[in-house]
Amino acid sequence: MKIACFSTKSYDKEYFDHFLPETGHIFSYFEAKLDLDTVSLAQGHQGICSFVNDHIDEEIIKKLNLLNIIRLNTRIMLRTG
């Protein structure tokens, strides 16, 4: 599955790139937050991976649906120790 990953930081990319070969998924990384101005970046993907602080409301969901996005994942960052 081709996945558009929004709000990507260098450590996100490093982590995902380490594990992606095992999954068969392909990520496109975008530093931009997901919002009405950037939702079109998801075009050509089957899913998105957003950060918990990205803006996802009814209008974004409708636009993702028009882009044929079938999977929406949200990630968070946890600090341990």
C-alpha positions in Angstrom: 0.0 0.0 0.0 1.2 3.5 -0.8 0.9 5.8 2.2 1.2 9.6 2.5 2.9 10.4 5.8 2.2 13.9 7.0 4.0 16.0 9.6 7.1 13.8 9.2 10.2 14.6 11.2 13.6 13.0 10.4 13.3 10.6 13.3 9.9 9.4 11.9 11.5 8.7 8.6 14.4 6.9 10.2 12.1 4.7 12.2 9.7 3.9 9.4 12.4 3.2 6.9 13.9 0.7 9.3 10.7 -1.4 9.4 9.1 -0.7 6.0 11.0 -3.4 4.1 9.2 -6.0 6.2 5.8 -4.6 5.4 5.7 -4.1 1.7 4.3 -0.6 2.1 5.7 2.5 0.4 5.7 5.8 2.3 5.8 9.3 0.8 7.0 11.6 3.5 5.7 15.2 3.8 6.9 17.7 6.4 3.6 19.6 6.0 0.8 19.1 8.4 -2.4 17.6 7.0 -5.0 20.3 6.5 -7.1 21.7 3.7 -4.1 23.2 1.9 -2.1 20.0 1.9 -4.7 17.2 1.6 -4.1 17.0 -2.1 -0.6 15.6 -1.4 -2.4 12.3 -0.7 -3.5 12.0 -4.3 -2.1 8.7 -5.8 -1.9 7.0 -2.4 -4.2 4.4 -0.8 -3.7 5.6 2.8 -2.4 8.4 5.0 -0.5 8.4 8.2 -1.2 11.6 10.1 0.2 12.9 13.4 -2.1 13.4 16.3 -1.9 17.2 15.9 -2.8 17.3 12.2 -6.2 18.8 11.4 -8.7 16.1 10.4 -12.3 17.1 10.3 -15.4 16.3 8.2 -14.2 18.4 5.3 -10.7 16.6 5.2 -12.4 13.2 5.5 -14.6 14.1 2.5 -11.6 15.2 0.4 -9.7 12.0 1.4 -12.7 10.0 0.2 -12.7 11.8 -3.1 -9.0 10.9 -3.4 -10.0 7.2 -2.8 -8.0 7.0 0.4 -9.1 3.8 2.1 -6.9 3.8 5.2 -6.3 6.5 7.8 -3.7 6.0 10.5 -2.8 8.4 13.3 0.5 8.2 15.1 1.6 9.8 18.4 5.0 10.2 20.0 5.5 8.8 23.5 8.4 9.7 25.8 9.7 7.0 28.1 12.1 7.1 31.0 
